[in-house]
């Protein structure tokens, strides 16, 4: 079939007609079926819509916990994105999880803080300005802070946890809220800072501070309420004016005092002019004014008011009859910003009259002593080798501005070497100084003088006179020459000085006695305030750091002199090294000795010795398992025992009790077991076994008058078991310092022993007074050893028989045990055995290992029983010749017996000690052994809010400390300022918000988008700058431009063709032309159009339509 046949096919025409008819019918039927467009479900349809409440920070904050969601729909918790949610960390948000109520009762009992925690279990300590404020869980501690106590109104603090649960708890959150604005600030820990400022329009603000602490069971909260008060900077300036140029100005702070001394010849007509006023940065703005001023006089017992209204006037000074001095106390009250401030000015008036005593010694040296009126003065000691037969030529005179009219009227001398019989002398004379029974003689001069006004003056001068003995005083020190000690850390120097009395007996010399003394100087400066420890004295050495470098030599000088002039001295050079508090400076060993309770010794506990760390911190960490915070932290090895102590870790620390998990072998009842000595001693022997160490010890306790008290369980504390019980501590085995644990520091190699006593220390070798010591102790219970050393006395009974009785424990024996030996029990112990009666004496004891030349290199022997054991080697400090990179040799010593030998040593490796050295431009680490440098590089400064300075993030040095150059602004925006140091050349960025550096463009900052508060909108003034005319077919436009550069265009629509009349164009068409552009437009005529239509109909319906 060709295309022409297909075009005229009746089937094609019929199909097209059917499609056309179907389309018409569907268009009429579909709208009547009721189909609609699908709509989404409306979630609010049928629900009651609740009005939204807008919450602002600080308003109705509690409503956050009361907002409910209508039931019936799925809900989602939404957290606000601002700080409002942080203002109350202790308030819990509603839990959206399903609660079956199974634990509701328990949670209800616990309350908001999750249950009660006692202060002994967990407390938080907030420390600021060296003040520690402890807070128990769930409690609130309130205190006040004034602007005088803060530096630039910044509250710097440190927080730490204490208590038995502290090691299992940690701080997880900190926040503060200002009461007036409800502004919240997150806090850092363990160190942090809080800027403080008064509330608007007031001088106070209250800050609610809360810390969240997480324990294994729950979170607990600690709260502080801090009231900050901004006090005005107001001071009192008090100026006095006397004769001529004699004047003085005193500045006094609120609540303080200031003093000055005015001589009699400085008075103007018997008085002074004064001027007082309030000064200070806030004196004017605070409206500060003086409200009252009054004075009192000490000697004249007078009082009165000063001219405080005018702020100036005259004060008459009175000297009571017979007096040559007087003191006036001036009290001033002022008001500033409604706050009352009190000031005190103290003025001392007196005649300028002084006694001078001048004398010359045999070597030609001259000495002068000056003494004020009604005072006593002691001159330097004069020794008998400085004078001929004790004769002292002297000259006395009155000096001072008022001395012209004062004359010496009497000179008398009393000498202890002459029974203080008075001797009358002249103002210039010679007197023989006397010893006092071979000891120091006191030669007291009493001098009287009188002036023309009748005023009497009395002066007293003592010239001690002493024999110059021999260098025979023995001085024992716990430090040796060339010892290393840390700088700027307290190191305890133990001094024991012993001489001999007339009978040749050893005599200990006190630090400050009547006729004897000990003098200690470090680098030429005297060390004072020693404390006693039995026969020794303890001095706290505090060596200074060098100006540059890390090491410094210190000269230690110790001099002792007895009452007879005998003397001794010790001179040491100590090598000081620079350390920071908390830096490791060595290793120590710790033991807990409970031998008196039959428990023995617990330990050793290895411990790292830290610089400047008191022993109180050591005990808290290594024994109780506490984390003491910066800078000492926690110990890596600890017993973790619970304990109680008195004082604080920094002051007056002593152990009250320790819960040791051990049980004592002791008498537990509150009374002695019997009413007579015989009954008590028999009961003790029955309890512990006659002759055993514990039996002998308890017999001694009873016979020395110790009161019995109750004791049981595993907690051992003061006054348990006896009236003389408690904890003591020793260093090095048997040396008991005479100071609290908070005043003594460990050094490298020390052995610290906490030792329990039942008898004020007498039973452990540390008794220092007469308490608990009547008949003495024949036993010492230390280091697990309780060996009796009976002090037998021979007693003859009436029947002539002889018994041997120990005067300490009262034990009776038939044999005096004159011949005793030790027997090896082959279990690491030996026991004392009487060779005469074969009786066993005391308890088994550990071996006493020693080394003699005859012993082998591999073993040492027990000095008592001869048992042998292998050596335990430890390197001797200072003998290792190895370097950081090369091997060497070293000497090792057996830690048990002391034998030494030499062996090869490996290279040590570099020691950096985690310390940094700094220059203005760089930092580096340096090996403390060989000096090789590591890690040299430039500082990388970042801004520190805590220090308000730039801190190197690598070595942590502050820019101001290491450089101190002037900073100039290199670049500044509202979000950061870049400073350039003109010294070190570093650029340092300080982030923050700096309103003065906004850069506004069209009303908005181009850095942060903040709106310009001073921006005025620009009103455009447009004028035509370009025009493009439209055509028949294309649009045109007009461009308008403002002087500011802004422009816009307005369109000009196309004009359209301007057609002429239709004209025949032939072939059944017509044409017309545009009169503007000449465009042509054609159309067919009407006859031809009809023919086309008819052609289509004839084709579609050939039989229905004919032309």
TABELKA-V350571 format. One record per run of one state. SS is the DSSP state (H for helix, E for strand, L for the rest). FROM is the first residue (numbers start at 1). LEN is the number of residues. If there is no record, write none. Layout:
<<SS:FROM:LEN> <SS:FROM:LEN>>
This chain:
<<L:1:2> <H:3:5> <L:8:2> <H:10:24> <L:34:27> <H:61:5> <L:66:17> <H:83:4> <L:87:17> <H:104:7> <L:111:12> <E:123:6> <L:129:2> <E:131:6> <L:137:3> <E:140:7> <H:147:3> <L:150:1> <E:151:1> <L:152:2> <E:154:9> <L:163:3> <H:166:3> <L:169:1> <E:170:9> <L:179:5> <E:184:3> <L:187:4> <E:191:5> <L:196:8> <E:204:11> <L:215:4> <E:219:11> <L:230:5> <E:235:7> <L:242:5> <E:247:7> <L:254:3> <E:257:7> <H:264:3> <L:267:4> <E:271:9> <L:280:9> <E:289:9> <L:298:5> <E:303:3> <L:306:6> <E:312:5> <L:317:8> <E:325:12> <L:337:2> <E:339:12> <L:351:3> <E:354:7> <L:361:5> <E:366:7> <L:373:2> <E:375:4> <L:379:3> <E:382:2> <H:384:3> <L:387:4> <E:391:9> <L:400:3> <H:403:3> <L:406:1> <E:407:9> <H:416:3> <L:419:4> <E:423:3> <L:426:2> <E:428:5> <L:433:3> <E:436:1> <L:437:2> <E:439:1> <L:440:1> <E:441:10> <L:451:5> <E:456:11> <L:467:4> <E:471:1> <L:472:2> <E:474:4> <L:478:6> <E:484:3> <L:487:4> <E:491:10> <L:501:5> <E:506:3> <L:509:3> <E:512:1> <L:513:4> <E:517:6> <L:523:2> <E:525:2> <L:527:4> <E:531:3> <L:534:2> <E:536:6> <L:542:9> <E:551:11> <L:562:5> <E:567:11> <L:578:6> <E:584:11> <H:595:3> <L:598:2> <E:600:11> <L:611:3> <E:614:1> <H:615:8> <L:623:19> <E:642:5> <L:647:7> <E:654:6> <L:660:17> <H:677:12> <L:689:4> <H:693:11> <L:704:4> <E:708:1> <L:709:6> <E:715:3> <L:718:4> <E:722:1> <L:723:1> <E:724:1> <L:725:1> <E:726:6> <L:732:3> <E:735:1> <L:736:5> <H:741:3> <L:744:1> <E:745:1> <L:746:5> <E:751:7> <L:758:1> <E:759:1> <L:760:2> <H:762:3> <L:765:14> <E:779:4> <L:783:2> <E:785:4> <L:789:3> <E:792:5> <L:797:5> <E:802:5> <L:807:5> <E:812:2> <L:814:6> <E:820:5> <L:825:4> <E:829:6> <L:835:5> <E:840:7> <L:847:2> <E:849:2> <L:851:8> <E:859:4> <L:863:5> <E:868:3> <L:871:2> <E:873:3> <L:876:12> <E:888:7> <L:895:5> <E:900:6> <L:906:11> <E:917:2> <L:919:3> <E:922:5> <L:927:6> <E:933:6> <L:939:2> <E:941:4> <L:945:4> <E:949:4> <L:953:5> <E:958:1> <H:959:4> <L:963:4> <E:967:6> <L:973:3> <E:976:6> <L:982:5> <E:987:5> <L:992:3> <H:995:3> <L:998:2> <E:1000:2> <L:1002:2> <E:1004:2> <L:1006:5> <E:1011:1> <L:1012:10> <E:1022:7> <L:1029:7> <E:1036:7> <L:1043:4> <E:1047:6> <L:1053:6> <E:1059:1> <L:1060:3> <E:1063:4> <L:1067:2> <E:1069:6> <L:1075:5> <E:1080:5> <L:1085:1> <H:1086:15> <L:1101:7>>
